[in-house]
Amino acid sequence: MSAPDWASLARTELSDEHVVLRPIAESDREPLRAQALDPALWRYFVQLIETDEQFDAFFDAAVADQAAGERVVYVITDRASAAVAGSMSFCSINPAAGRLEIGWSWLGTKFHGQGINHWAKYLMLREAFDHLGAERVEFKTDALNKQARQGLRNIGAVEEGILRSFNPMPGDRRRDAVYYSVLRGEWPAVAANLLAGRKGSDDGS
């Protein structure tokens, strides 16, 4: 029996009373640009976005990756303001192995600290475990990103270790990547923790 097509199955709207996550579309280019042109957002990302050209390349790659089934890229809308707040993706999608990653997470600066990251991650974890049937959901972040690491601990993700010199970064340094995960057996407790409303990091992880 062939593995399910998780990228197609997950290409749907996810929502609750706090946030709405929709698969990315061309119409999202300008609303996302309005949030993205802040170099401080990309301090721990593998690419820096400082110009319109850099943003367009970033956006085009997201659309292309989604069309190819390599990522499911969600645009996050804050229900309270009805404004586009940022983006988050399913990536490293491997249904045959029962695992996928939540990554490419970022929010405009004015949306930090409002719980948007918290609720977006809840919806994506729920989609991964309850709809797709994943056994493992992974996260990784820069070892230097203390805020994102604390946010992942806050939602109940388990720190698994550091992969040293994992990839090059802007500024001629190499990033040590920290891996975290939530397993299927841990999901009920993680879901209860998230639903209790504890806010995690909102700067992306």
GIDAPE-V498810 format. One record per residue. N is the residue number from 1. RES is the residue in three letters. SS is DSSP state (H for helix, E for strand, L for the rest). OMEGA is omega in radians with two decimals (* if undefined). D_CENTER is the distance of its C-alpha to the mean C-alpha in Angstrom with 1 decimal. Layout:
# GIDAPE-V498810
n: <N;N>
res: <RES;RES>
ss: <SS;SS>
omega: <OMEGA;OMEGA>
d_center: <D_CENTER;D_CENTER>
This chain:
# GIDAPE-V498810
n: <1;2;3;4;5;6;7;8;9;10;11;12;13;14;15;16;17;18;19;20;21;22;23;24;25;26;27;28;29;30;31;32;33;34;35;36;37;38;39;40;41;42;43;44;45;46;47;48;49;50;51;52;53;54;55;56;57;58;59;60;61;62;63;64;65;66;67;68;69;70;71;72;73;74;75;76;77;78;79;80;81;82;83;84;85;86;87;88;89;90;91;92;93;94;95;96;97;98;99;100;101;102;103;104;105;106;107;108;109;110;111;112;113;114;115;116;117;118;119;120;121;122;123;124;125;126;127;128;129;130;131;132;133;134;135;136;137;138;139;140;141;142;143;144;145;146;147;148;149;150;151;152;153;154;155;156;157;158;159;160;161;162;163;164;165;166;167;168;169;170;171;172;173;174;175;176;177;178;179;180;181;182;183;184;185;186;187;188;189;190;191;192;193;194;195;196;197;198;199;200;201;202;203;204;205>
res: <MET;SER;ALA;PRO;ASP;TRP;ALA;SER;LEU;ALA;ARG;THR;GLU;LEU;SER;ASP;GLU;HIS;VAL;VAL;LEU;ARG;PRO;ILE;ALA;GLU;SER;ASP;ARG;GLU;PRO;LEU;ARG;ALA;GLN;ALA;LEU;ASP;PRO;ALA;LEU;TRP;ARG;TYR;PHE;VAL;GLN;LEU;ILE;GLU;THR;ASP;GLU;GLN;PHE;ASP;ALA;PHE;PHE;ASP;ALA;ALA;VAL;ALA;ASP;GLN;ALA;ALA;GLY;GLU;ARG;VAL;VAL;TYR;VAL;ILE;THR;ASP;ARG;ALA;SER;ALA;ALA;VAL;ALA;GLY;SER;MET;SER;PHE;CYS;SER;ILE;ASN;PRO;ALA;ALA;GLY;ARG;LEU;GLU;ILE;GLY;TRP;SER;TRP;LEU;GLY;THR;LYS;PHE;HIS;GLY;GLN;GLY;ILE;ASN;HIS;TRP;ALA;LYS;TYR;LEU;MET;LEU;ARG;GLU;ALA;PHE;ASP;HIS;LEU;GLY;ALA;GLU;ARG;VAL;GLU;PHE;LYS;THR;ASP;ALA;LEU;ASN;LYS;GLN;ALA;ARG;GLN;GLY;LEU;ARG;ASN;ILE;GLY;ALA;VAL;GLU;GLU;GLY;ILE;LEU;ARG;SER;PHE;ASN;PRO;MET;PRO;GLY;ASP;ARG;ARG;ARG;ASP;ALA;VAL;TYR;TYR;SER;VAL;LEU;ARG;GLY;GLU;TRP;PRO;ALA;VAL;ALA;ALA;ASN;LEU;LEU;ALA;GLY;ARG;LYS;GLY;SER;ASP;ASP;GLY;SER>
ss: <L;L;L;L;L;H;H;H;H;L;L;L;L;E;E;L;L;L;E;E;E;E;E;L;L;H;H;H;H;H;H;H;H;H;H;H;L;L;H;H;H;H;L;L;L;L;L;L;L;L;L;H;H;H;H;H;H;H;H;H;H;H;H;H;H;H;H;L;L;L;L;E;E;E;E;E;E;E;L;L;L;L;E;E;E;E;E;E;E;E;E;E;E;E;H;H;H;L;E;E;E;E;E;E;E;E;E;L;H;H;H;L;L;L;L;H;H;H;H;H;H;H;H;H;H;H;H;H;H;H;H;H;L;L;L;E;E;E;E;E;E;E;L;L;L;H;H;H;H;H;H;H;H;H;L;L;L;E;E;E;E;E;E;E;E;E;E;E;E;L;L;L;E;E;E;E;E;E;E;E;E;E;E;H;H;H;H;H;H;H;H;H;H;H;H;L;L;L;L;L;L;L;L;L;L>
omega: <-3.11;3.13;3.11;3.12;-3.08;-3.11;3.10;-3.12;-3.09;-3.10;-3.08;-3.14;3.05;-3.09;2.93;-3.08;-3.08;-3.01;2.99;3.08;3.12;3.03;-3.04;3.09;-3.12;-3.13;3.13;-3.04;-3.05;3.07;3.09;3.11;-3.11;3.13;-2.92;-3.01;3.11;-3.05;-3.13;3.14;-2.93;-3.09;-3.08;3.10;-3.10;3.04;-3.13;3.11;-3.14;-3.05;3.06;-3.13;3.11;3.10;-3.12;3.09;3.11;-3.13;-3.13;3.11;3.11;3.13;-3.13;3.12;3.12;3.13;-3.13;-3.12;-3.13;3.10;2.85;-3.02;3.13;2.95;-3.04;3.05;3.07;-3.11;-3.06;-3.10;-3.06;-3.10;3.00;-3.03;-3.08;-3.02;3.13;-3.01;2.74;3.12;-3.05;-3.03;-3.08;-3.09;3.14;3.11;3.11;-3.09;3.04;-3.10;2.92;-3.08;-3.08;-3.02;3.06;3.10;3.00;-3.02;-3.07;3.12;3.09;3.04;-3.11;3.14;-3.08;3.08;3.14;-3.06;3.06;3.12;3.07;-3.11;-3.12;3.05;3.10;3.09;-3.10;-3.06;-3.00;-3.13;-3.09;-3.13;-3.14;3.03;-3.05;3.01;-3.07;2.98;2.94;3.14;3.12;3.12;3.14;-3.05;-3.05;-3.10;3.11;3.13;3.10;3.11;3.12;3.05;-3.11;3.14;3.09;3.07;-3.11;3.07;-3.03;3.13;-3.09;2.99;-3.01;3.09;-2.97;-3.12;3.10;-3.14;2.99;-3.13;3.04;2.96;3.05;-3.05;2.85;-3.08;3.10;3.12;3.05;3.07;2.91;3.13;-3.09;-3.11;3.13;-3.01;-3.14;3.13;3.11;3.12;3.13;3.11;3.13;-3.13;3.07;2.97;3.11;-3.13;3.06;3.12;3.12;-3.13;3.04;3.08;*>
d_center: <29.8;27.0;23.3;21.5;19.5;16.1;14.6;17.4;17.3;13.7;14.4;15.5;15.0;13.5;15.1;16.9;19.1;16.4;13.8;13.8;11.0;12.9;12.6;13.1;16.8;19.2;20.0;16.7;17.6;19.7;17.8;14.7;17.3;18.7;15.7;14.8;18.3;18.1;18.4;17.5;13.8;13.7;15.8;13.6;12.1;14.2;15.5;17.0;17.2;20.5;22.3;22.1;22.6;19.7;17.4;19.1;18.6;14.8;14.8;17.3;15.4;12.4;15.2;17.1;14.5;13.9;17.7;18.2;16.1;14.1;10.7;9.9;8.5;8.4;10.1;10.1;13.7;15.2;18.1;20.4;20.7;19.7;17.9;14.9;12.6;9.7;6.8;3.4;4.6;6.8;8.7;11.8;13.0;16.4;18.1;21.3;20.1;18.2;14.8;11.4;8.2;4.6;3.5;4.7;3.5;7.1;9.8;13.5;15.7;17.7;14.9;14.3;16.0;16.1;13.9;11.5;8.4;10.5;11.4;8.2;7.1;10.8;10.9;8.5;10.4;13.5;13.0;12.5;15.5;17.8;17.6;16.6;18.4;16.2;17.9;15.1;11.4;10.4;8.3;9.9;10.6;13.8;16.7;17.8;14.8;16.6;14.7;11.3;13.4;15.2;12.4;11.4;15.1;15.5;13.5;15.7;13.7;16.5;16.7;18.2;19.3;19.1;19.5;21.7;21.8;18.8;18.4;20.0;18.7;20.3;23.4;24.7;23.1;21.3;18.3;18.6;15.3;14.9;13.7;13.0;13.2;14.1;17.0;18.5;21.4;19.4;17.4;20.2;20.5;16.8;16.8;20.0;18.7;15.8;18.3;20.7;18.6;17.8;15.4;13.0;11.8;10.7;10.5;7.0;6.3>
